[in-house]
Amino acid sequence: MTSPLDFLLEAARRAPIVPVLIVEQSEVAADLARALVDGGLTIAEVTLRTPSGFAVIEAMKAAAPELIVGAGTVLTGSDVENSISAGADFLVSPGMSPRLLDALGERRKIMIPGIATATEAMCRYEEGFGLLKLFPASVVGGVGALKGFASPLPHMRFMPTGGVTEADAGNYLALPNVFAVGGSWIASSADIAAADWRGISTKATRALARA
Ligand SMILES: O=C(O)C(=O)C[C@H](O)[C@H](O)COP(=O)(O)O
């Protein structure tokens, strides 16, 4: 069965590391997008934690159309609208609320909602979400929790995010129910502020080699 997020799964098969980006200034978005692509990445998540988030999504898509760019920290209906207007290919949230669910409507098909328990995973699956984000992964059980989910919930697939490091990304990716891992370590706020594009590319390539 095909799903609207199959393009994301296909990109994750090539490069299953998703940098979670906190970008203060949209002026750096083009350089950042190219650095990620140069490093071999296919997907990025721009958090809406800064006022420039939507402009960053738009500028990254313009600079690197081959990069799949999602909006992270999607909390409200206006976040959904503005992310899609900016050109976001997918949406990510730390959790779910009744109002956000309502605002999403059919667009839930491109949303990866955060879950921390089996009950939340079951609820999201019933609501029509195909892919889930384990969040914050390192706090809510990490690799052990995902191994625990695999037997009773074999139809669910996860992107653990939150506290994932370069050292343990490979342990997550070795699990059959994990399609990608997310993390800020590849392009940290400090890397971006320092315009260390080469360093970001190097970290991306190294993480992919270890994955
Ligand atoms: O803002 C959001 O909705 C998020 O996606 C939160 C991120 O999952 C974490 O910020 C990941 O950050 P690290 O733990 O530093 O790798």
The ligand as an SDF file (V2000), in Angstrom:
LIG
                    3D

 16 15  0  0  0  0  0  0  0  0999 V2000
   11.2660   21.0600   18.4120 O   0  0  0  0  0  0  0  0  0  0  0  0
   10.8290   19.9370   18.1720 C   0  0  0  0  0  0  0  0  0  0  0  0
    9.6690   19.6740   17.8870 O   0  0  0  0  0  0  0  0  0  0  0  0
   11.7290   18.8490   18.1900 C   0  0  0  0  0  0  0  0  0  0  0  0
   11.7490   18.1230   17.2480 O   0  0  0  0  0  0  0  0  0  0  0  0
   12.5930   18.7010   19.3280 C   0  0  0  0  0  0  0  0  0  0  0  0
   13.7550   17.8590   18.8840 C   0  0  0  0  0  0  0  0  0  0  0  0
   13.3620   16.5420   18.8070 O   0  0  0  0  0  0  0  0  0  0  0  0
   14.8770   17.9870   19.7700 C   0  0  0  0  0  0  0  0  0  0  0  0
   15.1830   19.3390   19.8580 O   0  0  0  0  0  0  0  0  0  0  0  0
   16.0390   17.2060   19.2590 C   0  0  0  0  0  0  0  0  0  0  0  0
   17.1340   17.8240   19.7580 O   0  0  0  0  0  0  0  0  0  0  0  0
   18.3820   17.0680   20.3460 P   0  0  0  0  0  0  0  0  0  0  0  0
   17.9610   16.3090   21.5450 O   0  0  0  0  0  0  0  0  0  0  0  0
   19.2450   18.2200   20.6880 O   0  0  0  0  0  0  0  0  0  0  0  0
   18.9310   16.2250   19.2510 O   0  0  0  0  0  0  0  0  0  0  0  0
  1  2  2  0
  2  3  1  0
  2  4  1  0
  4  5  2  0
  4  6  1  0
  6  7  1  0
  7  8  1  0
  7  9  1  0
  9 10  1  0
  9 11  1  0
 11 12  1  0
 12 13  1  0
 13 14  2  0
 13 15  1  0
 13 16  1  0
M  END
$$$$
